Amino acid sequence: MSALSLGIDTSNYTTSVALVDENENMIYNKGILLEVKSGERGLRQSDALFQHVHHLPLLLQDLPRGREIAVICYSERPRPLPDSYMPVFRSGESLARSLAGVLGVKRLAVSHQENHLRAAIYGSGTPELASTFCAVHFSGGTSEILLVDKKAVGFDCEIIAQTRDLNAGQLIDRIGVLMGCAFPAGKALEALANQVEPDLLDRKLVMSTTMAGMDFHFSGQENQARRLLEAGVEQQVVAYLVFKAIAKTLAKAITGLRKKDSFQSVLFSGGVMSNLIIKKILEHELQATGLELCFSPGEYSRDNAAGNALLGMDYYKSMRCE
C-alpha cells in the first residue's frame, strides 16, 4: 500500500492539513479560515495561534484512516531565510514534532513560501517547470517576485522585486473592509468587480502604478481608491480598478525583470493570484513576452497545506533513493 505524507500549515489566516500518496494523489486537503472580528483588518499573532490550536484537532479527526503516514512536513517560518520568523507557525510545528515522535516517522521543516510554490506547481499542472523560474507570491502578508532554483526537495528563492509598503492582499482587504465587506475581503471584492463590464468603463477612471526600480508601492493605490469612493464612484467600479491596478503593476515589474533575468516561465502563487480578473489582465498584458504563465486553481493558490504534503513526499522519495 502506498505511503502517505502529511502536510501541516498554520499561516496568518488559515489552518491547513493535507495528505498525499506516492503518486501525488491528493487524498485530503482542507483548511479552516481564522475568524476576524467584523470591521477589523487583521489578527494579532497570539489570537491567530490560539485559533490554530483549536482548529488542528478538528482537521486531523477527519483524516482518512487505515493507511500509513511515512513523513510529516510542516511550515516553521514564512520564508526560506535564516532570520525569517513568525510566532503563528509554532502551533503547526509543535503538532508535527509531537506526531512524528509518537508515530516514529521522519519530519521535514520548510517555509510557508516553499509550501505555496510547491502547491502552485502541482495545481498548475507544470511538474516539468524549468529548474530556474520566476515566481510571484502575492498574498495578505507577502508581495514578492522571486527568482527560484529547484532543489531535490524545496527551493532556493531570491527576492528580485517586492512591495515597498502595503502588500497586495492588504490593499484588497483595506478597500474591501472600507466598502463594508468582511475580512478577508478578496472574494467579496471580486464578486463586486465581476459586475463591471470593462469595455464600458470610463477611460478616465484609472489608478496609477508607482514603481521604485522594479519594486512597487500599493499605498498610493489605496489612497486613489479612497478618493474615488469619496467622489461617488460605484463600489463595483472601484473594486475592478483595484484588481486592474495590481495586475498592471505586476505586469510592468515582470516585463522589466525579464530584461535582467533570463527566465522563461512565471509561476503565480498566493491568495491574490487566485483572482480571475487579475489573471485575465495579466495574460493580456504579458501575451507579447512569450513567457509561460503558470496559474493554479484557488485551492492551490490560497493558503493550504498541499504544498507541504507534496514536499514531504519529495523528501520521502529522496530518502528511498539514497
Buried (B, 14 or more C-beta within 10 A) or exposed (E): EEBBBBBBBBBBBBBBBBBBBBEBEBBBBBBBBBEBEEEEBBBEEEBBBBBBBEBBEEBBEEBEEEBEBBBBBBBBBBBBEEEBEBEBBBBBBBBBBEBBEEBEBBBBBBBBBBBBBBBBBBBBEBEEBBEBBBBBBBBBBBBBBBBBEBEEBBBEBEBBBBBBBBBBBBBBBBBBBBBEBBBBBBBBBBEBBEEBEEEEBEEEBBBEBBBEEBBBBBBBBBEBBBEBBEEEBEBBBBBBBBBBBBBBBBBBBBBEBBEEEEBBBBBBBBBBBBBEBBBBBBEEBBEEBEBBBBBBEBBBBBBBBBBBBBBBBBBBBEEEEE
